[in-house]
Amino acid sequence: MNQPAYASPLLQRCQALSDEPSLCVRQIADALEAAQLCDDTVATLRRPDPARPYGRRVLIQSDVLESMLATWTRGVHCAPHDHGGSSGGVLVVRGTALHRRYRVVDGRLEQVLEERIPQGNVI
């Protein structure tokens, strides 16, 4: 896949990771923790969607990796969901993320974690 014109070191690292034969979560987290995204880059890439919990812009997609910028809508909650067995990481670029984890107990969802993730941190 050709590198986008707005590529940053993070996108270049994600592109390199997509070529890894056995990608692991730690590699993704390391790339996110090393990211240095400037406000202009984020502003250019954002795709807010006020009708949904978040807007998304896919930046890189391969058989093993998808890199995207998600813009969560303030005050709109995402329903509990899974990611189909995939692994990944989230870098909070601006603001604070409210992250909740659930487990299924006797056929019902039970919240097991609620944490606020400040800007600059990785989930």
All heavy atoms as an XYZ file, in Angstrom:
947
protein
N       0.850     -1.177      0.000
C       0.000      0.000      0.000
C       0.894      1.237      0.000
O       1.868      1.308      0.717
C      -0.884     -0.025      1.248
C      -1.699      1.233      1.433
S      -2.756      1.148      2.899
C      -4.178      0.392      2.163
N       0.548      2.236     -0.796
C       1.329      3.468     -0.850
C       1.137      4.272      0.425
O       0.049      4.318      0.979
C       0.893      4.330     -2.042
C       1.281      3.705     -3.360
O       2.222      2.919     -3.425
N       0.552      4.042     -4.395
N       2.202      4.902      0.870
C       2.147      5.726      2.074
C       1.361      6.997      1.769
O       1.605      7.660      0.781
C       3.575      6.070      2.515
C       3.667      6.729      3.842
C       3.313      5.788      4.978
O       3.040      4.624      4.812
N       3.279      6.321      6.153
N       0.365      7.374      2.576
C      -0.412      8.582      2.332
C       0.455      9.827      2.393
O       1.473      9.848      3.087
C      -1.439      8.599      3.460
C      -1.304      7.323      4.191
C      -0.042      6.659      3.761
N       0.010     10.866      1.687
C       0.768     12.118      1.629
C       0.899     12.764      3.005
O       1.858     13.474      3.266
C       0.091     13.088      0.663
N      -0.056     12.518      3.918
C      -0.031     13.140      5.242
C       0.685     12.267      6.269
O       0.497     12.405      7.460
C      -1.457     13.452      5.719
C      -2.399     12.298      5.557
C      -2.372     11.209      6.419
C      -3.316     12.298      4.515
C      -3.228     10.141      6.254
C      -4.185     11.231      4.347
C      -4.139     10.165      5.221
O      -5.007      9.119      5.047
N       1.526     11.368      5.811
C       2.178     10.392      6.693
C       2.994     11.064      7.783
O       3.646     12.060      7.574
C       3.065      9.473      5.889
N       2.929     10.465      8.954
C       3.733     10.891     10.097
C       4.591      9.704     10.499
O       4.401      8.602      9.998
C       2.808     11.284     11.254
O       2.185     10.127     11.778
N       5.540      9.901     11.416
C       6.317      8.756     11.890
C       5.441      7.620     12.423
O       5.764      6.459     12.229
C       7.195      9.357     12.990
C       7.370     10.786     12.565
C       6.040     11.165     11.949
N       4.297      7.951     13.065
C       3.410      6.902     13.559
C       2.865      6.076     12.394
O       2.860      4.850     12.435
C       2.253      7.489     14.363
C       1.182      6.481     14.807
C       1.776      5.379     15.684
C       0.047      7.191     15.520
N       2.417      6.741     11.349
C       1.876      6.010     10.196
C       2.961      5.188      9.513
O       2.716      4.058      9.075
C       1.231      6.965      9.197
C      -0.040      7.649      9.670
C      -0.577      8.583      8.594
C      -1.086      6.642     10.077
N       4.161      5.722      9.464
C       5.264      4.964      8.872
C       5.554      3.718      9.701
O       5.779      2.639      9.159
C       6.510      5.848      8.757
C       6.340      6.950      7.737
C       7.424      8.004      7.817
O       8.331      7.936      8.633
N       7.316      9.015      6.972
N       5.495      3.845     11.032
C       5.719      2.686     11.908
C       4.586      1.667     11.756
O       4.815      0.471     11.720
C       5.837      3.151     13.363
C       6.085      2.040     14.331
C       7.477      1.429     14.134
N       7.609      0.277     14.998
C       7.973     -0.930     14.581
N       8.286     -1.139     13.330
N       8.062     -1.929     15.418
N       3.350      2.157     11.654
C       2.207      1.254     11.445
C       2.343      0.512     10.121
O       2.057     -0.681     10.043
C       0.890      2.025     11.480
S       0.407      2.560     13.127
N       2.805      1.203      9.098
C       3.001      0.551      7.803
C       4.042     -0.556      7.940
O       3.866     -1.654      7.435
C       3.448      1.565      6.744
C       3.580      0.978      5.359
C       2.248      0.535      4.795
O       1.293      1.281      4.825
N       2.182     -0.683      4.293
N       5.122     -0.283      8.664
C       6.155     -1.308      8.878
C       5.591     -2.474      9.697
O       5.883     -3.639      9.406
C       7.369     -0.697      9.580
N       4.766     -2.169     10.711
C       4.171     -3.232     11.524
C       3.257     -4.119     10.693
O       3.151     -5.316     10.947
C       3.383     -2.638     12.693
C       4.185     -2.058     13.841
C       3.249     -1.409     14.851
C       5.049     -3.109     14.506
N       2.602     -3.538      9.703
C       1.669     -4.336      8.892
C       2.405     -5.398      8.079
O       1.795     -6.348      7.607
C       0.837     -3.440      7.970
O       1.618     -2.926      6.916
N       3.719     -5.245      7.946
C       4.523     -6.234      7.231
C       5.090     -7.312      8.157
O       5.722     -8.253      7.694
C       5.680     -5.544      6.494
C       5.185     -4.582      5.414
O       4.095     -4.838      4.863
O       5.875     -3.591      5.145
N       4.866     -7.161      9.480
C       5.376     -8.126     10.458
C       4.594     -9.434     10.352
O       3.361     -9.410     10.345
C       5.235     -7.584     11.881
C       6.132     -6.419     12.193
C       7.564     -6.825     12.467
O       7.780     -7.951     12.949
O       8.450     -6.016     12.199
N       5.276    -10.572     10.305
C       4.557    -11.849     10.195
C       3.810    -12.240     11.471
O       2.800    -12.911     11.415
C       5.664    -12.861      9.882
C       6.925    -12.215     10.340
C       6.716    -10.727     10.256
N       4.299    -11.801     12.624
C       3.624    -12.148     13.885
C       3.551    -10.904     14.767
O       4.327    -10.738     15.702
C       4.350    -13.290     14.596
O       5.703    -12.940     14.827
N       2.611    -10.047     14.466
C       2.423     -8.786     15.170
C       1.840     -9.039     16.560
O       0.935     -9.843     16.730
C       1.469     -7.911     14.354
C       1.174     -6.514     14.851
C       2.452     -5.691     14.918
C       0.166     -5.851     13.925
N       2.384     -8.350     17.574
C       1.848     -8.515     18.931
C       1.407     -7.160     19.488
O       1.805     -6.105     19.004
C       2.865     -9.184     19.850
S       4.272     -8.151     20.272
N       0.572     -7.212     20.512
C       0.004     -6.011     21.114
C       1.092     -5.081     21.635
O       0.981     -3.862     21.534
C      -0.985     -6.385     22.242
C      -1.468     -5.158     22.982
C      -2.164     -7.140     21.675
N       2.159     -5.623     22.196
C       3.233     -4.780     22.727
C       3.852     -3.923     21.623
O       4.182     -2.753     21.854
C       4.302     -5.656     23.389
C       5.413     -4.873     24.072
C       4.917     -4.202     25.352
N       4.829     -2.755     25.154
C       4.113     -1.927     25.894
N       3.389     -2.364     26.872
N       4.082     -0.647     25.656
N       4.008     -4.461     20.418
C       4.550     -3.682     19.306
C       3.624     -2.514     18.957
O       4.076     -1.412     18.676
C       4.744     -4.566     18.069
C       5.873     -5.560     18.195
C       5.858     -6.541     17.034
O       4.957     -7.361     16.927
N       6.847     -6.436     16.174
N       2.331     -2.774     18.976
C       1.357     -1.715     18.692
C       1.417     -0.646     19.780
O       1.488      0.554     19.493
C      -0.065     -2.301     18.584
C      -0.154     -3.243     17.381
C      -1.103     -1.188     18.475
C      -1.413     -4.079     17.340
N       1.424     -1.065     21.037
C       1.488     -0.114     22.151
C       2.764      0.714     22.100
O       2.732      1.927     22.324
C       1.376     -0.855     23.481
N       3.894      0.085     21.796
C       5.165      0.814     21.694
C       5.100      1.884     20.607
O       5.578      3.007     20.803
C       6.329     -0.142     21.405
C       6.698     -1.017     22.595
O       6.244     -0.735     23.719
O       7.430     -2.004     22.384
N       4.519      1.542     19.471
C       4.393      2.515     18.372
C       3.507      3.680     18.791
O       3.823      4.844     18.513
C       3.838      1.836     17.126
N       2.412      3.390     19.482
C       1.515      4.451     19.934
C       2.177      5.329     20.990
O       2.045      6.550     20.960
C       0.221      3.850     20.481
C      -0.693      3.206     19.449
C      -1.829      2.463     20.142
C      -1.224      4.222     18.467
N       2.893      4.711     21.931
C       3.549      5.474     22.990
C       4.626      6.401     22.436
O       4.901      7.454     22.996
C       4.126      4.535     24.035
C       3.042      3.892     24.894
C       3.539      2.754     25.771
O       4.716      2.355     25.650
O       2.730      2.260     26.571
N       5.240      6.025     21.320
C       6.285      6.844     20.706
C       5.718      7.899     19.756
O       6.459      8.734     19.250
C       7.268      5.948     19.951
N       4.413      7.877     19.534
C       3.788      8.787     18.565
C       3.940     10.236     18.999
O       3.839     10.562     20.175
C       2.312      8.448     18.419
N       4.178     11.061     18.032
C       4.233     12.499     18.261
C       3.365     13.155     17.199
O       3.864     13.651     16.195
C       5.667     13.002     18.199
C       6.525     12.433     19.303
C       7.947     12.943     19.258
O       8.359     13.620     18.323
N       8.712     12.611     20.268
N       2.069     13.136     17.437
C       1.128     13.705     16.482
C       0.908     15.169     16.803
O       0.579     15.515     17.927
C      -0.212     12.966     16.551
C      -0.199     11.502     16.171
C      -1.567     10.889     16.411
C       0.214     11.331     14.723
N       1.085     16.014     15.820
C       0.851     17.442     16.043
C      -0.631     17.748     15.839
O      -1.356     17.012     15.158
C       1.727     18.293     15.131
S       1.267     18.221     13.391
N      -1.101     18.828     16.443
C      -2.515     19.202     16.361
C      -2.967     19.405     14.920
O      -4.093     19.070     14.573
C      -2.783     20.470     17.174
C      -2.769     20.215     18.674
O      -2.917     19.043     19.079
O      -2.614     21.189     19.428
N      -2.095     19.958     14.065
C      -2.464     20.180     12.661
C      -2.745     18.865     11.946
O      -3.695     18.757     11.180
C      -1.360     20.939     11.916
C      -1.250     22.386     12.365
O      -2.213     22.903     12.982
O      -0.202     23.002     12.096
N      -1.923     17.837     12.217
C      -2.134     16.523     11.593
C      -3.452     15.929     12.058
O      -4.251     15.457     11.254
C      -0.979     15.559     11.932
O       0.233     16.099     11.434
C      -1.215     14.186     11.334
N      -3.701     15.978     13.355
C      -4.942     15.429     13.900
C      -6.142     16.179     13.333
O      -7.133     15.573     12.915
C      -4.938     15.464     15.442
C      -6.294     15.073     16.002
C      -3.846     14.550     15.979
N      -6.066     17.493     13.276
C      -7.176     18.299     12.752
C      -7.462     17.951     11.290
O      -8.622     17.878     10.875
C      -6.868     19.785     12.890
N      -6.430     17.695     10.517
C      -6.592     17.340      9.107
C      -7.260     15.974      8.949
O      -8.059     15.764      8.041
C      -5.210     17.308      8.405
O      -4.625     18.592      8.521
C      -5.337     16.931      6.954
N      -6.961     15.041      9.838
C      -7.425     13.664      9.704
C      -8.762     13.388     10.381
O      -9.403     12.389     10.071
C      -6.372     12.711     10.284
C      -5.008     12.731      9.620
C      -4.051     11.827     10.373
C      -5.111     12.313      8.156
N      -9.203     14.236     11.290
C     -10.435     13.991     12.050
C     -11.642     13.874     11.137
O     -11.752     14.574     10.147
C     -10.705     15.144     13.018
C      -9.759     15.222     14.162
C     -10.072     16.404     15.059
N     -11.300     16.139     15.794
C     -12.306     16.991     15.890
N     -12.249     18.173     15.314
N     -13.376     16.691     16.574
N     -12.539     12.970     11.508
C     -13.827     12.828     10.821
C     -14.921     12.651     11.877
O     -15.430     11.554     12.060
C     -13.817     11.618      9.897
C     -12.912     11.760      8.707
C     -13.730     11.834      7.428
N     -12.888     12.186      6.316
C     -12.468     11.352      5.378
N     -12.790     10.094      5.431
N     -11.735     11.782      4.390
N     -15.301     13.727     12.576
C     -16.346     13.581     13.590
C     -17.668     13.166     12.935
O     -17.933     13.503     11.796
C     -16.463     14.970     14.204
C     -15.398     15.802     13.601
C     -14.797     15.069     12.456
N     -18.483     12.423     13.665
C     -19.799     12.012     13.188
C     -20.770     12.160     14.345
O     -20.929     11.243     15.149
C     -19.759     10.567     12.687
C     -21.081     10.128     12.070
O     -22.096     10.836     12.242
O     -21.095      9.075     11.419
N     -21.421     13.328     14.470
C     -22.278     13.583     15.623
C     -23.487     12.649     15.717
O     -24.125     12.553     16.753
C     -22.728     15.034     15.457
C     -22.331     15.441     14.093
C     -21.323     14.467     13.576
N     -23.804     11.916     14.661
C     -24.930     10.987     14.683
C     -24.542      9.626     15.257
O     -25.398      8.770     15.450
C     -25.479     10.811     13.273
N     -23.260      9.403     15.497
C     -22.781      8.108     15.991
C     -21.854      8.333     17.187
O     -21.400      9.431     17.420
C     -21.997      7.400     14.891
C     -22.843      7.076     13.687
C     -21.982      6.485     12.585
N     -22.777      6.211     11.424
C     -23.267      5.025     11.117
N     -23.030      3.998     11.897
N     -23.979      4.851     10.039
N     -21.547      7.239     17.917
C     -20.623      7.393     19.052
C     -19.239      7.895     18.625
O     -18.578      8.588     19.378
C     -20.530      5.990     19.634
C     -21.783      5.314     19.207
C     -22.110      5.903     17.853
N     -18.807      7.542     17.413
C     -17.530      8.066     16.941
C     -17.476      8.051     15.419
O     -18.157      7.304     14.752
C     -16.341      7.296     17.528
C     -16.200      5.862     17.055
C     -15.420      5.558     15.940
C     -16.817      4.821     17.726
C     -15.281      4.245     15.507
C     -16.677      3.516     17.309
C     -15.906      3.234     16.194
O     -15.762      1.946     15.767
N     -16.642      8.969     14.906
C     -16.324      8.963     13.490
C     -14.968      8.302     13.331
O     -14.168      8.284     14.260
N     -14.704      7.733     12.173
C     -13.431      7.051     11.980
C     -12.896      7.334     10.594
O     -13.637      7.507      9.654
C     -13.558      5.555     12.212
C     -14.560      4.882     11.325
C     -14.741      3.408     11.641
N     -13.823      2.607     10.868
C     -13.164      1.549     11.315
N     -13.332      1.127     12.537
N     -12.357      0.871     10.558
N     -11.585      7.401     10.535
C     -10.890      7.544      9.261
C      -9.787      6.504      9.222
O      -8.840      6.573     10.007
C     -10.304      8.927      9.110
C      -9.541      9.069      7.819
C      -9.380     10.473      7.408
N      -8.714     10.536      6.132
C      -8.417     11.651      5.534
N      -8.744     12.797      6.093
N      -7.806     11.646      4.377
N      -9.912      5.541      8.328
C      -8.899      4.504      8.183
C      -7.697      5.119      7.470
O      -7.833      5.739      6.422
C      -9.447      3.293      7.403
C      -8.352      2.276      7.158
C     -10.604      2.653      8.176
N      -6.523      4.938      8.062
C      -5.289      5.503      7.514
C      -4.468      4.445      6.790
O      -3.886      4.712      5.753
C      -4.466      6.138      8.641
C      -5.211      7.166      9.494
C      -4.359      7.597     10.659
C      -5.632      8.357      8.640
N      -4.403      3.258      7.373
C      -3.665      2.139      6.781
C      -4.475      0.881      7.050
O      -4.982      0.692      8.151
C      -2.262      1.981      7.404
C      -1.391      3.191      7.081
C      -1.589      0.699      6.926
C      -0.074      3.198      7.814
N      -4.583      0.023      6.048
C      -5.292     -1.241      6.236
C      -4.558     -2.337      5.487
O      -4.192     -2.169      4.325
C      -6.721     -1.121      5.721
C      -7.603     -2.258      6.139
C      -9.059     -1.951      5.864
O      -9.389     -1.251      4.911
N      -9.934     -2.455      6.708
N      -4.297     -3.438      6.203
C      -3.653     -4.594      5.587
C      -4.320     -5.846      6.147
O      -5.260     -5.751      6.925
C      -2.150     -4.603      5.889
O      -1.921     -4.991      7.230
N      -3.807     -7.003      5.791
C      -4.366     -8.251      6.304
C      -4.161     -8.408      7.806
O      -4.899     -9.140      8.453
C      -3.742     -9.454      5.586
C      -4.172     -9.531      4.136
O      -5.199     -8.923      3.780
O      -3.472    -10.202      3.352
N      -3.149     -7.735      8.378
C      -2.847     -7.927      9.799
C      -3.021     -6.675     10.653
O      -2.972     -6.747     11.870
C      -1.403     -8.460     10.010
C      -1.243     -9.820      9.384
C      -0.378     -7.489      9.483
N      -3.235     -5.506     10.034
C      -3.271     -4.267     10.807
C      -4.194     -3.252     10.163
O      -4.223     -3.112      8.943
C      -1.858     -3.674     10.885
C      -1.743     -2.369     11.638
C      -1.273     -2.641     13.061
C      -0.784     -1.443     10.946
N      -4.958     -2.568     11.009
C      -5.720     -1.406     10.570
C      -5.331     -0.261     11.484
O      -5.355     -0.387     12.704
C      -7.221     -1.659     10.661
C      -8.037     -0.438     10.252
C      -9.527     -0.670     10.359
O     -10.059     -0.543     11.484
O     -10.138     -1.001      9.337
N      -4.936      0.852     10.891
C      -4.617      2.051     11.653
C      -5.674      3.084     11.297
O      -5.925      3.352     10.127
C      -3.224      2.553     11.269
O      -2.947      3.760     11.929
N      -6.325      3.623     12.336
C      -7.383      4.594     12.075
C      -7.377      5.670     13.136
O      -6.820      5.492     14.217
C      -8.734      3.908     12.033
C      -9.173      3.302     13.337
S     -10.949      3.132     13.341
C     -11.278      3.276     15.081
N      -7.976      6.786     12.800
C      -8.178      7.868     13.758
C      -9.660      7.893     14.072
O     -10.485      8.026     13.160
C      -7.739      9.204     13.170
C      -7.917     10.399     14.098
C      -6.885     10.357     15.217
C      -7.801     11.695     13.336
N     -10.000      7.681     15.334
C     -11.395      7.740     15.775
C     -11.614      9.040     16.527
O     -10.766      9.459     17.314
C     -11.718      6.544     16.675
N     -12.731      9.679     16.270
C     -13.099     10.906     16.955
C     -14.398     10.630     17.692
O     -15.454     10.517     17.071
C     -13.295     12.051     15.939
O     -12.127     12.182     15.146
C     -13.579     13.358     16.652
N     -14.310     10.454     19.022
C     -15.497     10.151     19.797
C     -16.334     11.407     19.973
O     -15.806     12.501     20.144
C     -15.117      9.572     21.153
C     -14.855      8.108     21.063
C     -15.753      7.098     21.256
C     -13.615      7.475     20.731
N     -15.147      5.887     21.055
C     -13.836      6.086     20.728
C     -12.346      7.938     20.409
C     -12.851      5.157     20.443
C     -11.349      7.025     20.121
C     -11.610      5.653     20.143
N     -17.640     11.230     19.952
C     -18.581     12.323     20.100
C     -18.807     12.573     21.591
O     -19.203     11.667     22.316
C     -19.915     11.977     19.400
O     -19.638     11.651     18.043
C     -20.888     13.134     19.465
N     -18.530     13.793     22.016
C     -18.661     14.142     23.438
C     -20.077     13.837     23.930
O     -21.055     14.216     23.298
C     -18.351     15.621     23.633
C     -18.365     16.065     25.088
C     -18.040     17.540     25.234
N     -16.743     17.885     24.712
C     -15.595     17.788     25.394
N     -15.627     17.349     26.630
N     -14.456     18.136     24.848
N     -20.152     13.116     25.057
C     -21.431     12.824     25.681
C     -22.201     11.661     25.074
O     -23.266     11.318     25.552
N     -21.668     11.046     24.005
C     -22.342      9.903     23.382
C     -21.533      8.658     23.708
O     -20.345      8.587     23.427
C     -22.450     10.085     21.849
C     -23.118      8.871     21.219
C     -23.222     11.357     21.518
N     -22.177      7.676     24.333
C     -21.480      6.466     24.767
C     -21.556      5.375     23.707
O     -22.567      5.237     23.028
C     -22.082      5.943     26.079
C     -21.956      6.915     27.198
N     -20.826      7.009     27.966
C     -22.805      7.859     27.661
C     -20.983      7.968     28.863
N     -22.174      8.500     28.704
N     -20.493      4.621     23.566
C     -20.488      3.423     22.716
C     -21.109      2.289     23.516
O     -20.818      2.132     24.701
C     -19.055      3.015     22.359
S     -18.347      3.894     20.992
N     -21.926      1.494     22.862
C     -22.482      0.308     23.520
C     -21.356     -0.698     23.756
O     -20.381     -0.731     22.989
C     -23.559     -0.311     22.644
N     -21.448     -1.508     24.798
C     -20.442     -2.556     24.990
C     -20.346     -3.421     23.736
O     -21.366     -3.735     23.112
C     -20.994     -3.360     26.172
C     -21.869     -2.397     26.909
C     -22.473     -1.531     25.843
N     -19.136     -3.763     23.360
C     -18.901     -4.547     22.144
C     -17.559     -5.243     22.245
O     -16.729     -4.893     23.072
C     -18.942     -3.655     20.900
C     -17.894     -2.578     20.917
N     -18.041     -1.399     21.619
C     -16.684     -2.508     20.327
C     -16.975     -0.655     21.460
N     -16.112     -1.305     20.678
N     -17.351     -6.233     21.388
C     -16.028     -6.850     21.313
C     -15.417     -6.511     19.957
O     -16.041     -5.848     19.142
C     -16.076     -8.361     21.564
C     -16.787     -9.130     20.470
O     -16.898     -8.627     19.334
O     -17.226    -10.246     20.744
N     -14.221     -6.934     19.769
C     -13.502     -6.618     18.537
C     -13.208     -7.873     17.735
O     -12.207     -7.947     17.026
C     -12.225     -5.837     18.856
C     -12.517     -4.460     19.368
N     -12.489     -3.350     18.569
C     -12.886     -4.017     20.602
C     -12.822     -2.278     19.273
N     -13.062     -2.663     20.521
N     -14.080     -8.857     17.872
C     -13.988    -10.057     17.058
C     -12.707    -10.842     17.224
O     -12.237    -11.466     16.286
N     -12.119    -10.797     18.399
C     -10.894    -11.551     18.635
C      -9.627    -10.823     18.227
O      -8.529    -11.332     18.403
N      -9.762     -9.614     17.687
C      -8.562     -8.862     17.304
C      -7.967     -8.166     18.520
O      -8.601     -8.038     19.559
C      -8.897     -7.842     16.211
O      -9.807     -6.881     16.709
N      -6.743     -7.724     18.376
C      -6.041     -6.996     19.438
C      -5.651     -5.628     18.912
O      -5.527     -5.431     17.715
C      -4.770     -7.743     19.842
O      -5.087     -9.007     20.347
N      -5.442     -4.700     19.812
C      -5.049     -3.377     19.358
C      -4.746     -2.461     20.512
O      -4.662     -2.876     21.667
N      -4.594     -1.212     20.184
C      -4.312     -0.191     21.176
C      -4.950      1.115     20.760
O      -5.258      1.320     19.592
N      -5.161      1.982     21.736
C      -5.739      3.301     21.492
C      -4.850      4.331     22.171
O      -4.567      4.223     23.365
C      -7.176      3.398     22.069
C      -7.714      4.815     21.949
C      -8.103      2.407     21.389
N      -4.405      5.304     21.411
C      -3.669      6.440     21.949
C      -4.657      7.585     22.113
O      -5.326      7.970     21.145
C      -2.547      6.869     20.991
C      -1.855      8.193     21.308
C      -1.107      8.114     22.635
C      -0.917      8.587     20.177
N      -4.790      8.113     23.324
C      -5.668      9.255     23.562
C      -4.887     10.505     23.155
O      -3.915     10.877     23.813
C      -6.118      9.319     25.037
C      -7.026     10.533     25.265
C      -6.824      8.029     25.434
N      -5.309     11.107     22.055
C      -4.583     12.243     21.490
C      -5.030     13.559     22.111
O      -4.231     14.453     22.329
C      -4.773     12.298     19.951
C      -4.106     13.514     19.349
C      -4.243     11.026     19.312
N      -6.316     13.662     22.427
C      -6.832     14.910     22.974
C      -7.940     14.582     23.967
O      -8.745     13.701     23.724
C      -7.383     15.770     21.836
C      -7.809     17.141     22.284
C      -8.307     17.997     21.144
N      -7.238     18.193     20.175
C      -7.437     18.315     18.871
N      -8.641     18.240     18.375
N      -6.434     18.520     18.056
N      -7.969     15.288     25.075
C      -9.024     15.073     26.057
C      -8.750     13.863     26.939
O      -7.608     13.454     27.132
N      -9.810     13.294     27.466
C      -9.741     12.131     28.353
C     -10.750     11.098     27.872
O     -11.893     11.444     27.568
C     -10.080     12.534     29.801
O      -9.148     13.526     30.231
C     -10.016     11.354     30.743
N     -10.320      9.844     27.801
C     -11.221      8.759     27.391
C     -11.753      8.056     28.628
O     -11.013      7.814     29.576
C     -10.486      7.760     26.508
N     -13.040      7.749     28.621
C     -13.640      6.922     29.664
C     -13.713      5.514     29.092
O     -14.411      5.266     28.116
C     -15.027      7.427     30.031
C     -15.782      6.613     31.083
C     -15.011      6.564     32.401
C     -17.175      7.188     31.293
N     -12.951      4.609     29.679
C     -12.828      3.243     29.177
C     -13.466      2.286     30.166
O     -13.133      2.304     31.350
C     -11.341      2.924     28.983
C     -11.081      1.562     28.472
N     -10.331      0.650     29.159
C     -11.458      0.948     27.328
C     -10.252     -0.465     28.456
N     -10.944     -0.313     27.350
N     -14.375      1.451     29.665
C     -15.035      0.458     30.513
C     -14.806     -0.927     29.929
O     -14.837     -1.094     28.722
C     -16.531      0.727     30.591
C     -16.865      2.013     31.278
C     -18.365      2.206     31.343
N     -18.670      3.408     32.082
C     -19.482      4.355     31.636
N     -20.077      4.234     30.480
N     -19.709      5.413     32.363
N     -14.613     -1.906     30.806
C     -14.518     -3.311     30.396
C     -15.644     -4.083     31.056
O     -16.019     -3.800     32.195
C     -13.193     -3.929     30.820
C     -12.087     -3.601     29.895
C     -10.916     -4.540     30.103
N      -9.778     -3.892     29.481
C      -8.548     -4.000     29.901
N      -8.265     -4.758     30.939
N      -7.592     -3.368     29.285
N     -16.097     -5.088     30.312
C     -17.189     -5.930     30.789
C     -16.814     -7.385     30.631
O     -15.917     -7.729     29.877
C     -18.463     -5.668     29.960
C     -18.974     -4.254     30.059
C     -18.458     -3.247     29.242
C     -19.962     -3.924     30.965
C     -18.927     -1.948     29.330
C     -20.443     -2.628     31.055
C     -19.922     -1.640     30.230
O     -20.385     -0.360     30.329
N     -17.536     -8.235     31.349
C     -17.450     -9.674     31.124
C     -18.878    -10.206     31.187
O     -19.778     -9.559     31.731
C     -16.557    -10.349     32.149
C     -17.113    -10.341     33.551
C     -16.204    -11.042     34.517
N     -16.744    -10.887     35.865
C     -16.142    -11.280     36.936
N     -14.958    -11.840     36.847
N     -16.680    -11.118     38.110
N     -19.044    -11.364     30.602
C     -20.355    -11.994     30.617
C     -20.409    -12.959     31.797
O     -19.545    -13.828     31.939
C     -20.631    -12.747     29.290
C     -21.980    -13.451     29.350
C     -20.561    -11.788     28.115
N     -21.401    -12.774     32.658
C     -21.614    -13.626     33.827
C     -23.072    -14.077     33.795
O     -23.977    -13.237     33.815
C     -21.321    -12.871     35.146
C     -21.617    -13.738     36.347
C     -19.887    -12.369     35.172
N     -23.266    -15.383     33.704
C     -24.621    -15.945     33.663
C     -25.469    -15.292     32.565
O     -26.640    -14.964     32.776
C     -25.323    -15.814     35.021
C     -24.624    -16.592     36.121
O     -24.062    -17.665     35.816
O     -24.629    -16.122     37.276
N     -24.854    -15.054     31.403
C     -25.583    -14.504     30.266
C     -25.842    -13.009     30.328
O     -26.537    -12.465     29.483
N     -25.271    -12.335     31.317
C     -25.469    -10.887     31.465
C     -24.129    -10.182     31.501
O     -23.128    -10.744     31.934
C     -26.226    -10.604     32.764
C     -27.600    -11.272     32.796
C     -28.303    -10.984     34.063
N     -28.543     -9.528     34.119
C     -29.218     -8.932     35.067
N     -29.706     -9.627     36.060
N     -29.396     -7.647     35.050
N     -24.119     -8.923     31.059
C     -22.891     -8.131     31.123
C     -22.677     -7.603     32.526
O     -23.605     -7.095     33.165
C     -22.961     -6.942     30.165
C     -22.770     -7.241     28.700
C     -22.879     -5.948     27.897
C     -21.440     -7.912     28.433
N     -21.435     -7.711     32.987
C     -21.045     -7.171     34.288
C     -19.834     -6.273     34.053
O     -18.828     -6.709     33.498
C     -20.675     -8.322     35.209
C     -20.180     -7.879     36.563
C     -19.781     -9.076     37.410
O     -20.685     -9.794     37.868
O     -18.565     -9.268     37.595
N     -19.943     -5.020     34.466
C     -18.810     -4.107     34.312
C     -17.745     -4.482     35.321
O     -18.016     -4.628     36.508
C     -19.255     -2.662     34.533
C     -18.129     -1.667     34.313
C     -18.593     -0.230     34.439
O     -19.661      0.126     33.965
N     -17.793      0.580     35.107
N     -16.504     -4.650     34.847
C     -15.410     -5.038     35.731
C     -14.343     -3.956     35.853
O     -13.460     -4.052     36.696
C     -14.763     -6.372     35.287
C     -15.764     -7.510     35.410
C     -14.199     -6.277     33.882
N     -14.426     -2.923     35.008
C     -13.418     -1.872     35.045
C     -14.000     -0.588     34.484
O     -14.750     -0.617     33.505
C     -12.198     -2.271     34.200
C     -11.112     -1.216     34.013
C     -10.292     -1.063     35.291
C     -10.206     -1.569     32.858
N     -13.673      0.526     35.132
C     -13.949      1.842     34.573
C     -12.741      2.701     34.899
O     -12.344      2.798     36.060
C     -15.218      2.464     35.154
C     -15.462      3.859     34.570
C     -16.774      4.477     35.021
O     -17.827      3.906     34.674
O     -16.720      5.501     35.715
N     -12.147      3.261     33.871
C     -10.966      4.097     34.080
C     -10.981      5.282     33.140
O     -11.516      5.210     32.041
C      -9.683      3.276     33.885
C      -9.558      2.649     32.518
C      -8.353      1.725     32.386
O      -7.406      1.829     33.167
O      -8.375      0.907     31.455
N     -10.425      6.368     33.599
C     -10.258      7.565     32.763
C      -8.819      7.559     32.263
O      -7.883      7.480     33.055
C     -10.562      8.821     33.554
C     -12.012      8.890     33.962
C     -12.374     10.236     34.574
N     -13.763     10.257     34.968
C     -14.794     10.443     34.152
N     -14.582     10.626     32.866
N     -16.025     10.447     34.609
N      -8.691      7.653     30.956
C      -7.374      7.607     30.323
C      -7.041      9.022     29.829
O      -7.689      9.531     28.913
C      -7.343      6.620     29.130
C      -7.944      5.274     29.507
C      -5.936      6.504     28.573
C      -7.216      4.544     30.609
N      -6.048      9.680     30.428
C      -5.717     11.039     30.030
C      -4.952     11.102     28.702
O      -4.355     10.114     28.263
C      -4.865     11.572     31.175
C      -4.357     10.378     31.888
C      -5.275      9.240     31.586
N      -4.993     12.260     28.131
C      -4.274     12.542     26.881
C      -2.830     12.065     26.978
O      -2.179     12.219     28.012
C      -4.315     14.060     26.645
C      -3.578     14.542     25.439
C      -3.778     16.031     25.245
O      -4.851     16.558     25.460
N      -2.721     16.706     24.829
N      -2.354     11.443     25.890
C      -0.973     10.984     25.820
C      -0.771      9.556     26.290
O       0.324      9.021     26.173
N      -1.829      8.926     26.826
C      -1.715      7.556     27.318
C      -2.327      6.564     26.331
O      -3.157      6.928     25.511
C      -2.390      7.432     28.678
C      -1.562      8.103     29.756
O      -0.665      7.478     30.304
N      -1.821      9.360     30.029
N      -1.920      5.312     26.463
C      -2.373      4.235     25.587
C      -3.230      3.259     26.376
O      -2.883      2.878     27.487
C      -1.166      3.490     24.966
C      -1.616      2.279     24.171
C      -0.344      4.428     24.100
N      -4.338      2.879     25.783
C      -5.207      1.837     26.345
C      -4.805      0.541     25.675
O      -4.738      0.459     24.473
C      -6.701      2.114     26.048
C      -7.136      3.444     26.629
C      -7.568      0.973     26.566
C      -8.518      3.878     26.209
